[in-house]
């Protein structure tokens, strides 16, 4: 079997899909994308495709190593996201070739289901208490929200109070047994992060996410010394080498690698296993489309330390198209009592509606995240 074609599709709301074809009629789907940089990743996929055409798609580990090591410059969000989507599609092909799910090929599942959480609120969260109650009424047992708006290095306690009031409203609306993930989104700098974690502790969050930018991960050691709230990070880290210092430092409780950013299924399985050796939990990042989510679930199925899965159904970014729209059979991603069953079908376990993909690719997108500014007109972290 030989690879004959790689074809990409820029589809709304903000995704990039990849189809890899073979000379035996077996094909696979991947989702290589950086939110806001779809065209750049598309170009990287096309460049990497030169290493794959005419090759056996089943040699996934070798293809991964070639794509990673063949370039003198490597790593980072663009190249690792391009590798990730290609890797997902190759695993999809391999599973279809052997008529087995990816998780079966990786040793088999160690769980039947995994908890999922629902996003509430938007970039600037409002009415989060009501949204949280609606999510719980739908069966979710965990929610996640943006915890703050933009914050200067040292900012007003009014903003701290506003953030605390929002989290308090969510806790009051859902009761004490619902998990609340609070995403700082890298918007918070060290001085204000230290204040916020102390203020939020009383509401017993499930975790705080990206309390500081990943470039400043060494600060997490100080934050960990101030709070008993589990600390999560990792959505903007792209390889096992990026995670090494995080593990050896011992100041993170949960990692959140993204299966469409951090080298795909092959690399993330290795990262998850590294985390297990340090007694660190995994909550994969996935505010993306169905191919990315299916890839996450395949690795979740085989990973003892995966405890919850992000998913994008109803997220505020999904304008016009949502998670299930591109699936021929959306029922494979049915959520029940806040959990989703492991995918059992061949490959990634989903069937993409290719006709719909091609229709939507004619529309495409040019999604960019907003650019925020402080009152003094300096650029703020989004």
N, C-alpha and C positions, 0 to 999 in steps of 0.2 A: 504494500500500500504506500502510495506517495502523495504528498501534499501538492495540490495543483493550483490553489487560488486562495488569497486572503482578500476579503471584501469588508469594508467598514461602512457603518450607517450612523450618521449624526441624527438622533431622534429626540423629540421633545419628551419631557420638559427640559432635561439638561444632560442627556446620556449619550454614550457612544457604544454601539454594538459592533461586534466582529464576527464574521462567519468564515471558518476555514473549511475548504472543500478538499476531497481526496479523489483519486482515480477509481476508487471502488464505490463511489456514491455515498459514502459515510461523511457526514459533516458535523462540525461542532461550533458552539456559540460561546463567545466571551464578552466581557464588558470592560474594555480598557479605557479609563477616562479619569481625568482630573477635572473636578467641577470648576468651570470657568476657563478651562484650557483644552477643550475637546479637539480643536483643530490641530493643536501642537502635538497631542498624543496620537492623533490620527497619522500625522506625518512620521512619528517615531515608529508606529506599527508598520507602516509601509517600508521604512528603512530596515527594520528587523526582519521583515518578510523575505528579504533576499537570502537570509541564512536558512530559510525553511523550505522554499520551493524545491520540489523534487526529492525531498527527504521523507523518511519513514516517520509518521506522526506519533508512533507509539514510543519513541525514544525520548520521553519527556524530560527526564533528568539531564540528558546530554544536551537537548535543545536549550534548556534553562541555562545551563552552564555556558554554552556558546553565546547566547544572547547577552548574558551578564558579563562574561569575561572577554569577549571578542573585541569590545571597545576599550580603549585605554582609559577613557573617562566613563565612569559607571555610577550607578545609584541615583538617588534623587527621585522626586515625584514623577517626572515625565517618563524617564526610561523604565523605572520600576512599574509604573502603571501600564505602559505598553507591554512589558513582559507579562504582567499579571493577566491581562485579557487574552493574550496568546496562550498562556499556560492553561487558563480555564477552558479555552476551546479545545486544546489538545487532550485534556482530561475527559472532556465531553465525548470526543471522538473515541478515545480508548475505551470508555465505558460502553459506548454503543457497539464497538467492535466485539467486546467480550460479553455483551448483553448483561452488564452488571452496573450497579451504581458506583460512583467514584468512591464512596465510603467503603463499599465491599472490596474494591481493589486496594484500598489503603489499610486493610486489615479487619474491616467490619465495624459496625456501630457498637458503642458502649452505652448508648441510651436510645430510648424510643422517641422522646420529645425534648424540646428545649423551650424555656420561657422566652417570650418576646416582650419588648416594651414599646409603648406608643409615645410619639412626640406630641407635646402639647404646646400651645402658644406659637409665636413666630420669632423672628430675629429680635424684635422688641416685644417681649411677652406681655400680653394683656388678657384679662379675663381667664387667667390660667386655672383658677379654682373651678370654674364652670367646665372648662375643657377637660380637666383631670377627672371630674365626676363623670362626664360623658364617656371617657375612655374606660373607666372602671365599670360603668354600666354595660359596656360592650364585652366585658370579660377580662380586660387586661388587669394584671396584678402589679404592674410596674409602669411608670411613666418617666419621661425625661423632658427637661425644659432648659432654655437659656436662662441662666441665673441673673445676668446683669445686662445693662446697656454698656456703652463705651465708658471706660474709666481712665482718667489720667493716672500717671505714676502715683501721685498723691491727690486724692479727690475728696469731695464733700461727703460728710456722713449722711446727707440727705439721700444720696444714691445707695449707700449701704442700707439705710433704713427701708428704702423702696424695694430693694432686692429681698431683704428679710421678710417684708410684708407679703411679697408674692409667694415665697416658699411657705410662709405660715398659712396663707389662704389655701394652698394646695393641700397641705397636711390636714387642715381642718375639713376640707371638702371630702377627702378620701379616707380619713381615719388613720389609725396607727400602723396597720399591717400592709399597706401598699408601699412598694419601693419607689423612691423618688430620686432620680438621677439629676444632678444639678451641673449643667455644662457652663463652665466659665469661658469656654471658647477661645482661650488664649487672650481674652480681652483685658485681663487683670494683671497688673504688675505686682512685684513682690510686696511693696508696702501695704497695698489694699487687699491682696490675697490673705495676708496674715490677719487682717481685721475680719474679713468675711468668714473665714473658716471657723473662727471662734464664735461669731454671731449665729452661724447656721447650725452649729452642733446640736442645739436643743431640739431641732426638728428631725433628727436621726435620719439623714439622707442615706440612700443606698450607696451613693458615691458622689464625689466631686470630680468633675472631668476637666482636664487641661486647666488646672488652676493657674498655671503660667505657661507661656509659650514653650514648645519643646526645645527651642534653642537655649532655654534657661532651665533645663531639667535639674541642674544641680541645686536649684532653689527648693525643689521638692523635699530635700532632706530637712530644711528648716521648717517647712509647712507640716511635714509628717510629725515633727516634734511638738507641734502646737495642737494637734487634734487627733481624735480617734475615728474620724470619718474616713472610710476607705478612699484612697486616692487612685484615680484612673487617668491614663494618658496613652498615647501611641498612634492616634489616627494620622499624624503627620510624621511618622517614622516608617522607613521604607524597606528595611532589611534586618536580618538577624544581627548584623554588625552594628546597626543603629541601636538595637535593644541591649547590647552587651553591658554597657555601663549602668543602664537602668536596673538590670537584674543584680549586678554585683553590688550596686549601691544600697539595695535593700529598702528603698523608700517609696516603692509603688506597690499597691495591692492588686490592681487590675490593669491589664494591658488591653488596648483596643486597636490592634492592627486592622487595616482595611484590605480585604481580599482583592479589591480592584486597584489598590495602590502599592501594596507591599509584596510584589512579586508573585501574586496569585496563590493557587492551592499548594503548589510545591514548596514555596518559601514560607507561607504562613503555617503550614503543618510543622515545620521545623521551629518556627518562633513559638508556637503554642507549646511544643515539647520542651523547649528551653525554659519557658515560664513555669511549667510543671515542676521542673527540677529545683526551682526557687520558691515553690509553694505560692505562686502568683496565679490569680484567676484570669480568665479571658472573657471579654465581652466584645466581640468583633464589631467594628465600625461599619455601618452600611446604610447610609441615607440615600441609596442609589436604586437601581432597577432590579428586575427579577433575576437576571443572570448572576449579578453580584450576590444577591441574597441566596440563591441556590448554591453557589460556590461556598458561601459561608456555612450553610447548613450541612454540606457534605463533610467539611472539616470539623464542624461542631460535633457531628455524629461520632467521630473517632477520637475526640479529645476530652479526657476526663475533667479537665479544669475549665472547660467552657461552661458558663453558668447562665448566661442570658445573651440574647441576640437582638441587636438593633434592626429595625425594618422601617420602610419609608411609607407604608400605606397611610394616606391622609396627611403626610407631612406638608408644611407650608410651601415647600419648593415645588410641589407637584401640581402645577397649574396646567390644566388642559389634558394631561395624561397622568395616569397613576400606575402603581406597581403592577397591577394585574392585567392591564389593558393589552399587554404584548404577549400574553399566554393563550394558547389554544385551550388549555384546561386550567382555569384559575383555581379550581378546587384543591389542587395539590398544595396550595399555600393557605388553606383554611386555618384560622386560629380558633382554638377551643379552650376556654377557661384560662386564657393568657398564655397558652402554649401552642407550638406548631409541631406536627409530626415530622420525623426525619423522612427525607425523600427517598423512595425505593426504586424509581424507574431507572432505566439505563442512562449512563453518563451523569449529567447534572441532575437528572430527574424531572426536568421540565421540558415542555415542547413550545418553542417560540412560534408565534403566528407570523411567518415570514412575509406573507402578503401585507399584513398590517404594518410590519416594520418598513417595508419598501414604500408604502403610502406615506407614512409619517416622515421618512427620510427626505421626501420631496419638500416637506415643510421645514425640517431641520430646526436648528436653534443657534443662538449666539449668546447663551446664558453667561452672565458675569455676576459675581457677587457684588453687593453694593460697596461703595467707597464712603466711609464715614469720616467726619471731621469733628474735632472738639470745637468748643466755642472760640478758641483762639485761632481756629482754622488750620491747626496742625492735624495731620492724618491720624485717625484712630484705628485701633485693631478692630476688625469685624469678627 
